[in-house]
């Protein structure tokens, strides 16, 4: 029998290491992450104001307004009997113009 605890035959008396306590570390990491997430917009706005412009490039394009024919069609949608009377030719022309505009817009996006 050895005087060293790890070399003894009866290993059930060997000293055991305690598991490290991770609770405080996890709480501290979550708290730090939350504070950073809350402060990120403020930090970005400060950096953008110091840089004199937007820090991230924003690829935003504004679509041109639709032609008048589309506006007239939108207004005529709720009116009953539009296709029955004398306005039928005007509505058909507006429909053709609107379809042409939508086709041009979809082909330009490709």
Helices and strands as residue ranges (DSSP letters): G 5-7, G 11-13, H 23-51, H 68-76, H 88-109
